[in-house]
Amino acid sequence: MPSIDRLKLLAGLPIAMSDFTCFIYPATLKEIAVLGIIDYFKKVNLLTLKKEEIKRIVSEEVEPFSFLLINAMYKEQFKDEIIKALEFFTREKVILIPEMEAFIIGDFNDSKILSADNFDEFQKILSAQNYIQEDVVKYTGEDEIAKRIREKLEKANKILSKIKKDSVEETIELTDLIASLAINSTINILEVWNISYYTFNDQFKRMRLLEQYNTSLQSIMAGADPKKVKLKDWIQSIQ
């Protein structure tokens, strides 16, 4: 499986699968806002399920594509959800062909087939575009979908966190992070909505690194012991 071009990720460009089954399009913040953040991450989570997560739900070792295919074949509502999710990210018509155990992307005559043979690559690209790390979310019951949405946001950014104090719970929302980036960078509030979710995460992390660097530098200039202040270059690779 080829590596993913980080330049395309940062530029917010669609990424083609190596067999050219389809292009996978990154969503902009505006597109996420139009769809709704809950609906958006339902789509993302559905298409990026991992074997470990499935095992916690059904207590069996099942490959992600097989799990999605079987449920789509026997549950009409589930089929509609997965097809809508695939159409959202491929921007093409998608149909399920049970006899082929595959989804057809675009024109049937073009033979662009998404199956167990290439679904791993599809997941890898979509996960990268949405800053999803190799994490496993435990199954917790009826609120699984909502919990996974929140936890993936928190783990992807390492910023969204729960603050517990005196039994009061407060959660930083994506809206707050978007507004903060617009205030603390050269990207204004109107422009920020046109960047991809990946680019937003990247820029927010770099903004935090720059803030940490400036704070450390100011501490040293104010007389703090340089040996005790960690001055780390803010220009660095972010994975």
URVENSUL-V456708 format. One record per pair of residues at least 6 apart in sequence whose ideal C-beta (glycine too) atoms are under 8 Angstrom apart, sorted by the first residue. I is the first residue (numbers start at 1). J is the second residue. D is the distance in whole Angstrom. If there is no record, write none. Layout:
i=(I/I)
j=(J/J)
d=(D/D)
//
This chain:
i=(1/1/1/1/2/4/4/4/4/5/8/8/9/9/9/9/9/9/9/10/10/10/11/12/12/12/12/12/12/13/14/14/14/14/15/15/15/15/15/16/16/16/17/17/17/17/17/17/18/19/20/21/21/21/21/21/21/22/22/22/22/22/22/22/23/23/24/24/24/24/24/24/25/25/25/26/26/26/26/26/27/27/27/27/27/27/27/28/28/28/28/28/29/29/29/29/29/29/29/29/30/30/31/32/32/33/35/37/37/38/38/41/41/41/41/42/42/42/42/43/43/43/43/43/44/44/44/44/45/45/45/45/46/46/46/46/47/47/47/47/47/47/47/47/48/48/48/48/48/49/49/49/50/50/51/51/51/51/52/53/53/53/53/54/54/54/54/55/55/56/56/57/57/58/63/64/64/65/65/65/66/68/69/69/69/69/71/71/71/72/72/72/72/72/73/73/73/79/83/83/83/83/86/86/86/86/87/87/89/90/90/92/92/93/93/93/94/94/94/95/95/95/96/96/96/97/97/100/100/101/101/102/102/102/103/103/103/104/104/104/104/105/105/105/106/114/128/129/129/129/130/130/130/130/131/131/131/131/131/132/132/132/133/133/135/135/135/137/137/137/137/140/150/150/153/153/154/154/154/156/157/157/157/157/158/159/159/159/159/160/160/160/160/160/161/161/162/162/162/163/163/163/163/177/177/178/178/178/179/180/181/181/181/181/181/181/182/182/182/182/184/184/185/185/187/187/192/195/202/205/206/206/209/209/209/209/210/212/212/213/213/213/213/216/216/216/216/217/219/220/220/220)
j=(18/120/121/124/18/15/124/125/128/15/14/15/15/26/128/129/196/198/199/198/199/202/199/26/28/195/196/198/199/26/23/24/25/26/23/24/26/125/129/22/23/24/23/24/118/121/122/125/121/118/112/105/112/113/114/118/122/90/92/105/106/112/114/122/90/91/89/90/122/125/126/129/89/90/91/129/130/196/197/198/35/40/88/89/129/196/197/193/194/195/196/197/178/192/193/194/195/196/197/200/193/194/40/40/197/193/88/149/174/146/149/148/149/152/153/81/85/145/149/81/84/85/88/89/126/130/132/152/145/148/149/152/68/81/82/85/68/82/85/86/89/122/123/126/123/126/127/130/132/64/67/68/64/136/61/62/63/64/136/136/137/139/148/60/62/64/67/61/62/138/139/139/144/67/116/119/123/115/116/119/116/82/96/101/102/116/78/79/82/78/79/82/83/96/79/96/98/96/94/95/96/103/94/103/105/114/93/94/126/105/106/105/106/105/106/107/103/104/105/103/104/108/102/103/104/103/104/113/115/115/116/113/114/115/113/114/115/111/112/113/114/112/113/114/112/122/198/196/197/198/152/156/197/198/156/157/197/198/201/152/155/156/155/156/151/152/155/147/148/151/152/147/160/171/160/174/160/161/162/201/177/201/204/205/205/172/177/204/208/171/172/173/174/177/171/172/169/170/171/169/170/171/172/200/204/192/193/200/189/204/187/192/200/203/204/207/188/189/191/192/207/211/203/207/195/203/200/203/238/238/234/238/232/234/236/238/234/232/234/231/232/233/234/229/230/231/232/231/229/226/229/231)
d=(7/7/5/7/5/7/7/6/5/7/8/5/8/7/6/6/8/5/8/7/6/6/8/5/7/6/4/7/5/8/4/6/4/7/7/5/8/5/7/7/5/8/8/7/6/6/6/7/6/6/7/6/5/6/6/6/8/4/6/5/7/6/7/8/7/8/5/7/7/5/6/7/6/7/5/4/8/4/7/6/8/7/8/8/8/7/6/7/6/6/6/8/6/6/5/8/6/8/7/6/4/6/8/5/7/7/8/8/6/8/6/8/4/7/7/8/8/6/7/8/7/4/6/7/7/5/7/8/7/5/6/7/8/7/6/5/8/7/5/7/7/7/7/6/5/6/5/7/6/5/7/7/7/6/7/7/6/6/4/6/6/7/8/8/5/7/5/6/7/6/4/5/7/8/7/7/7/7/5/4/7/6/8/6/8/8/5/8/8/6/4/5/8/6/7/7/5/6/5/7/7/8/4/6/7/7/7/5/6/6/8/5/4/8/6/8/5/7/6/7/5/7/8/6/8/7/6/7/7/6/7/5/6/4/7/4/8/8/7/6/8/4/7/6/5/6/7/7/7/5/8/7/6/7/4/7/7/6/4/6/8/6/6/7/8/8/5/7/5/5/7/5/8/7/5/7/4/6/8/6/7/6/7/8/8/7/6/7/7/7/5/8/8/7/8/7/6/8/6/7/5/8/8/8/6/6/8/7/7/8/6/6/7/6/5/6/6/4/8/5/6/8/7/6/7/7/7/7/6/5/7/7/8/4/7/8/4/7/7/7/7/7/4/5/6/5/7/6/5/5/5/7)
//
